[in-house]
Amino acid sequence: MSKATDRTILKVLDGATIFPPPIWMMRQAGRYLPEYRATRQRAGGFLDLCYNPDLATEVTLQPIDRYGFDAAILFSDILVIPDALGQKVEFSQGEGPLLPELDLDKIASVDPRVVLDRLRPVFDAVSQIRRSLPDETTLLGFCGAPWTVATYMVAGRGTSDQGPARKAALTDPERFSRLIDVIVAASIEYLSEQFRSGADAVQIFDTWAGVLDAAQFQRWVIEPTRRIVAGVRQLIPGARIIGFPKGSYGFLQRFAAETGVNAVGLDWTVPLDRVRSILPAGMAVQGALDPMRVVTGGQCLDDGVDAILRDLGQGPLIFNLGHGITPDANPDHVAQMIQRVRAATLVNP
């Protein structure tokens, strides 16, 4: 019988090199799957789906049932934190998330325990998913990184360059720092409770890290991430944490060295042949496949898979995309990718 010690992704996060590498996919439970779209239609609103433990479990398990990924990732959203803090989030068809004007004094007064109470359906889903998964399948939780979450809280929506948040951080850094502090505190409690509920590891998504200069990256990406990692491990000793600062190859060495994460996620723009040389010896890496290759399929997809396995497979590697799979991806191409990874033979780069 399989045991938790057979969860290959946890072994990789602890520094082991396994080949072929374990594989999962960001946004693997999502709009590219017809079964997800059917469940989404039943749920009503998007957050209704996130806050319904039965339905969140159902969509989390769909890609496991279909493909047998080595990890399931909790179906939720990075914006449940501001929603729980009282900045209510709505999802408008074709527009993405919409948030009211930020009332910093109001959200700063919210006790983190209240946040946990409001997010109880998420933790119930984590427990239910863990009970439903095969023993050997890793369960990943996650949160949005403080900088990325703050960009939505300040602008009230997603923007192309996160200009409103960048301006706020530069013109009133003390106030912006107060916002980051609130998100850090809530994220520590949120991730820790995910671990207590059954998550094996977590990922911190910093989708908008790449829009910052060096000084701002240090202040708003590295430092908050370091504080979250330290805070979670104070409550959950040995917690395994993946950091994904998208678009930040130029700062990746500092991020890996200073935050304390077990692994770094790579977007598809990184030079594969240089990544290992800038990271701490034995650190796990994850990702790097361009999601557009999954849309395209065929030889283009095979070539992308092969390049990652050739250049990164000699060290601890979790195979993944360089960002989330897109809604226009063909599910058959996902199967092609998985087959290519699992049939691979390790060769010298």
C-alpha positions as CSV (number, residue, x, y, z in Angstrom):
1,M,0.0,0.0,0.0
2,S,1.3,3.5,-0.8
3,K,2.2,5.8,2.0
4,A,2.7,9.5,2.3
5,T,6.5,8.8,2.0
6,D,5.8,7.8,-1.6
7,R,4.7,11.3,-2.6
8,T,7.4,12.0,-5.1
9,I,7.0,15.8,-5.2
10,L,7.8,16.0,-1.5
11,K,11.0,14.0,-2.1
12,V,12.0,16.5,-4.8
13,L,11.2,19.4,-2.5
14,D,13.5,17.8,0.0
15,G,16.3,17.8,-2.6
16,A,16.0,14.4,-4.3
17,T,16.5,14.0,-8.0
18,I,13.8,11.7,-9.5
19,F,13.7,10.9,-13.2
20,P,11.3,11.0,-14.9
21,P,10.3,13.9,-12.7
22,P,7.0,14.2,-11.0
23,I,4.5,16.4,-12.9
24,W,1.6,18.7,-12.2
25,M,0.3,21.7,-13.9
26,M,-0.7,25.2,-12.8
27,R,-4.4,25.8,-13.3
28,Q,-4.8,22.1,-14.1
29,A,-8.3,22.2,-12.7
30,G,-9.8,24.8,-15.0
31,R,-11.5,26.0,-18.1
32,Y,-9.7,23.8,-20.6
33,L,-11.5,20.8,-19.3
34,P,-15.2,20.2,-20.3
35,E,-15.9,18.5,-17.0
36,Y,-14.8,21.7,-15.2
37,R,-17.0,23.9,-17.3
38,A,-20.0,21.6,-16.5
39,T,-19.3,21.9,-12.7
40,R,-18.7,25.7,-13.0
41,Q,-22.1,26.1,-14.6
42,R,-23.7,24.2,-11.7
43,A,-21.9,26.3,-9.1
44,G,-23.3,29.8,-10.0
45,G,-20.7,32.4,-9.3
46,F,-16.9,31.7,-9.3
47,L,-16.4,32.4,-5.6
48,D,-19.5,30.2,-5.0
49,L,-17.5,27.4,-6.5
50,C,-14.4,28.2,-4.4
51,Y,-16.4,28.3,-1.2
52,N,-18.3,25.1,-1.8
53,P,-16.2,22.2,-0.4
54,D,-18.0,19.6,-2.4
55,L,-17.6,21.3,-5.7
56,A,-14.1,22.6,-5.0
57,T,-13.2,19.0,-4.3
58,E,-14.8,17.8,-7.4
59,V,-12.9,20.1,-9.7
60,T,-9.6,19.6,-7.9
61,L,-9.9,15.9,-8.5
62,Q,-11.0,16.1,-12.2
63,P,-7.4,16.4,-13.6
64,I,-6.2,13.7,-11.2
65,D,-9.0,11.3,-12.4
66,R,-8.3,12.2,-16.1
67,Y,-4.5,12.3,-16.1
68,G,-3.1,10.9,-12.9
69,F,-0.9,13.9,-12.1
70,D,1.5,13.5,-9.2
71,A,0.0,16.4,-7.3
72,A,-3.5,18.0,-6.9
73,I,-3.6,21.7,-6.2
74,L,-6.5,23.1,-4.2
75,F,-9.1,24.8,-6.4
76,S,-9.5,28.3,-5.0
77,D,-8.3,31.8,-5.9
78,I,-5.6,34.2,-4.7
79,L,-8.2,36.8,-4.0
80,V,-10.0,35.0,-1.2
81,I,-7.7,36.8,1.2
82,P,-9.0,40.3,0.4
83,D,-12.5,38.9,0.3
84,A,-12.1,37.5,3.8
85,L,-10.6,40.7,5.0
86,G,-13.7,42.5,4.0
87,Q,-12.8,44.0,0.6
88,K,-15.4,41.9,-1.2
89,V,-14.4,40.4,-4.5
90,E,-16.8,39.9,-7.5
91,F,-16.0,38.2,-10.8
92,S,-17.6,39.9,-13.8
93,Q,-18.0,37.8,-17.0
94,G,-15.3,38.9,-19.4
95,E,-13.7,41.4,-17.0
96,G,-12.1,39.3,-14.3
97,P,-12.1,40.3,-10.6
98,L,-13.6,43.6,-9.4
99,L,-12.9,45.0,-5.9
100,P,-14.3,48.1,-4.2
101,E,-12.1,51.0,-3.2
102,L,-9.6,49.9,-0.6
103,D,-10.4,50.9,3.0
104,L,-7.0,50.1,4.6
105,D,-8.1,51.1,8.2
106,K,-11.0,48.7,7.9
107,I,-9.0,45.6,6.7
108,A,-6.1,46.3,9.1
109,S,-8.5,46.0,12.0
110,V,-9.7,42.5,11.0
111,D,-8.4,39.8,13.4
112,P,-6.6,37.0,11.5
113,R,-8.8,34.5,13.3
114,V,-11.8,36.1,11.6
115,V,-10.1,35.5,8.3
116,L,-9.8,31.8,9.1
117,D,-13.4,31.6,10.1
118,R,-14.5,33.2,6.8
119,L,-12.3,30.8,4.9
120,R,-13.4,27.7,6.7
121,P,-15.0,26.3,3.5
122,V,-11.6,26.3,1.9
123,F,-10.0,24.4,4.7
124,D,-12.9,21.9,4.6
125,A,-12.2,21.4,0.9
126,V,-8.5,20.7,1.7
127,S,-9.5,18.0,4.2
128,Q,-12.0,16.5,1.8
129,I,-9.6,16.5,-1.1
130,R,-6.9,14.8,1.0
131,R,-9.3,12.1,2.0
132,S,-10.3,11.5,-1.6
133,L,-6.8,11.5,-3.2
134,P,-4.7,8.4,-3.8
135,D,-2.1,8.1,-1.0
136,E,0.8,8.7,-3.3
137,T,-0.6,12.0,-4.7
138,T,0.7,15.2,-3.2
139,L,-1.8,17.8,-2.2
140,L,-0.7,21.4,-2.8
141,G,-2.2,24.5,-1.2
142,F,-1.4,28.0,-2.2
143,C,-1.8,31.7,-1.7
144,G,-1.1,34.8,-3.7
145,A,2.0,36.7,-2.8
146,P,1.5,40.0,-1.0
147,W,2.7,42.1,-3.9
148,T,0.4,40.4,-6.4
149,V,-2.6,40.4,-4.1
150,A,-1.9,44.1,-3.3
151,T,-2.0,45.0,-6.9
152,Y,-5.6,44.0,-7.2
153,M,-6.6,45.5,-3.9
154,V,-5.2,48.9,-4.9
155,A,-6.4,49.0,-8.5
156,G,-9.7,47.3,-7.8
157,R,-9.1,45.1,-10.9
158,G,-6.3,43.5,-12.9
159,T,-4.3,46.0,-15.1
160,S,-1.8,45.5,-17.8
161,D,1.2,46.9,-15.9
162,Q,0.0,47.2,-12.3
163,G,0.6,50.9,-12.5
164,P,-1.8,51.9,-9.7
165,A,0.1,49.6,-7.2
166,R,3.5,50.6,-8.4
167,K,2.6,54.3,-8.0
168,A,1.1,53.7,-4.6
169,A,4.3,51.9,-3.5
170,L,6.5,54.7,-4.7
171,T,4.4,57.7,-3.5
172,D,3.4,56.5,-0.1
173,P,5.6,53.5,0.8
174,E,4.6,53.7,4.5
175,R,0.9,53.2,3.7
176,F,1.7,50.5,1.1
177,S,3.9,48.7,3.6
178,R,1.0,48.7,6.0
179,L,-1.1,47.0,3.4
180,I,1.6,44.4,2.7
181,D,1.8,43.7,6.5
182,V,-1.9,42.9,6.6
183,I,-1.6,40.5,3.7
184,V,1.5,38.9,5.1
185,A,-0.2,38.2,8.5
186,A,-3.3,36.8,6.9
187,S,-1.3,34.7,4.5
188,I,0.7,33.1,7.3
189,E,-2.5,32.1,9.0
190,Y,-4.1,31.0,5.8
191,L,-1.2,28.7,4.6
192,S,-0.7,27.3,8.1
193,E,-4.3,26.3,8.3
194,Q,-4.1,24.7,4.9
195,F,-1.2,22.5,6.2
196,R,-3.3,21.6,9.3
197,S,-6.2,20.6,7.1
198,G,-4.1,18.2,5.0
199,A,-1.9,20.1,2.5
200,D,1.5,18.5,2.0
201,A,3.2,21.6,0.5
202,V,2.1,25.1,-0.6
203,Q,3.0,27.5,-3.4
204,I,3.2,31.3,-3.2
205,F,2.1,32.8,-6.5
206,D,3.7,36.2,-7.4
207,T,2.3,36.6,-10.9
208,W,3.2,40.3,-11.1
209,A,6.7,40.2,-9.5
210,G,8.2,40.9,-12.9
211,V,7.0,44.5,-13.1
212,L,9.3,45.8,-10.3
213,D,12.8,47.2,-10.3
214,A,15.5,45.8,-8.1
215,A,14.9,47.9,-5.0
216,Q,11.1,47.4,-5.2
217,F,11.5,43.7,-5.8
218,Q,13.6,43.4,-2.7
219,R,11.1,45.3,-0.6
220,W,7.8,44.0,-1.9
221,V,8.6,40.5,-3.1
222,I,11.6,39.1,-1.3
223,E,11.0,40.5,2.1
224,P,7.3,39.7,2.4
225,T,7.9,36.2,1.0
226,R,10.7,35.6,3.5
227,R,8.4,36.7,6.3
228,I,5.6,34.4,5.2
229,V,8.0,31.4,4.9
230,A,9.5,32.1,8.4
231,G,6.0,32.7,9.9
232,V,4.5,29.5,8.4
233,R,7.5,27.4,9.6
234,Q,7.2,28.8,13.1
235,L,3.7,27.3,13.2
236,I,4.3,24.3,10.9
237,P,7.9,23.2,11.4
238,G,9.5,21.9,8.2
239,A,6.7,23.2,6.0
240,R,7.6,22.8,2.3
241,I,7.0,25.9,0.3
242,I,7.5,26.7,-3.4
243,G,8.0,30.4,-4.5
244,F,7.0,31.5,-8.0
245,P,8.1,35.1,-8.8
246,K,7.0,35.2,-12.4
247,G,9.1,37.2,-14.8
248,S,11.9,37.7,-12.4
249,Y,14.9,35.8,-13.7
250,G,17.2,38.7,-13.1
251,F,16.4,38.6,-9.4
252,L,15.9,34.9,-9.1
253,Q,19.3,34.2,-7.4
254,R,18.5,36.7,-4.6
255,F,14.9,35.3,-4.3
256,A,16.1,31.7,-3.9
257,A,18.9,32.6,-1.5
258,E,17.0,35.0,0.8
259,T,13.4,33.8,1.0
260,G,13.9,30.3,2.4
261,V,11.7,28.5,-0.1
262,N,12.3,24.9,-0.9
263,A,11.9,25.4,-4.7
264,V,11.5,28.1,-7.2
265,G,9.0,28.2,-10.0
266,L,10.3,29.2,-13.4
267,D,8.4,31.0,-16.2
268,W,9.0,30.1,-19.8
269,T,11.4,33.0,-20.5
270,V,14.3,31.7,-18.3
271,P,17.5,30.5,-20.0
272,L,17.3,26.8,-19.2
273,D,21.1,26.3,-19.5
274,R,21.9,28.9,-16.9
275,V,19.3,28.3,-14.1
276,R,21.2,25.8,-12.1
277,S,24.3,27.9,-12.0
278,I,22.6,30.8,-10.2
279,L,20.6,28.7,-7.6
280,P,21.7,27.2,-4.3
281,A,23.1,23.7,-4.9
282,G,20.4,21.0,-4.8
283,M,17.5,23.5,-4.8
284,A,14.5,22.1,-6.7
285,V,13.1,23.9,-9.7
286,Q,9.6,23.7,-11.2
287,G,8.0,24.8,-14.5
288,A,9.5,26.6,-17.5
289,L,7.3,25.1,-20.3
290,D,5.6,27.8,-22.3
291,P,1.8,27.2,-22.0
292,M,1.5,28.1,-25.7
293,R,3.3,24.8,-26.5
294,V,0.4,23.0,-24.9
295,V,-2.0,24.9,-27.1
296,T,0.1,24.1,-30.2
297,G,0.8,20.4,-29.4
298,G,2.7,18.2,-31.8
299,Q,6.5,18.4,-32.3
300,C,6.5,21.9,-30.8
301,L,5.3,20.5,-27.5
302,D,7.7,17.6,-27.6
303,D,10.6,19.9,-28.3
304,G,9.7,22.1,-25.3
305,V,9.4,19.1,-23.0
306,D,12.7,17.6,-24.2
307,A,14.6,20.8,-23.7
308,I,13.5,21.1,-20.0
309,L,14.3,17.5,-19.3
310,R,17.7,17.8,-20.9
311,D,18.7,21.0,-19.2
312,L,17.0,20.7,-15.8
313,G,16.5,16.9,-15.3
314,Q,20.0,16.4,-13.8
315,G,18.9,18.0,-10.6
316,P,15.7,18.2,-8.5
317,L,12.9,19.0,-10.9
318,I,9.1,19.1,-10.8
319,F,7.8,19.3,-14.3
320,N,5.2,22.0,-14.8
321,L,4.3,24.9,-17.1
322,G,5.9,28.4,-16.8
323,H,2.4,29.7,-15.9
324,G,-1.1,28.4,-15.8
325,I,-2.6,26.4,-18.7
326,T,-4.8,28.5,-20.9
327,P,-8.5,27.9,-21.6
328,D,-7.8,27.2,-25.3
329,A,-5.4,24.3,-24.6
330,N,-6.4,21.0,-26.0
331,P,-6.8,18.3,-23.3
332,D,-5.3,15.8,-25.6
333,H,-2.1,17.9,-25.7
334,V,-1.9,17.6,-21.9
335,A,-2.0,13.9,-22.2
336,Q,0.8,14.1,-24.9
337,M,2.9,16.2,-22.5
338,I,2.5,13.8,-19.6
339,Q,3.3,10.8,-21.8
340,R,6.4,12.5,-23.1
341,V,7.7,13.3,-19.6
342,R,7.0,9.8,-18.2
343,A,8.6,8.0,-21.2
344,A,11.8,10.1,-21.0
345,T,15.3,8.7,-20.5
346,L,17.8,10.9,-18.7
347,V,20.6,12.1,-20.9
348,N,23.6,14.4,-20.2
349,P,22.9,17.9,-21.4
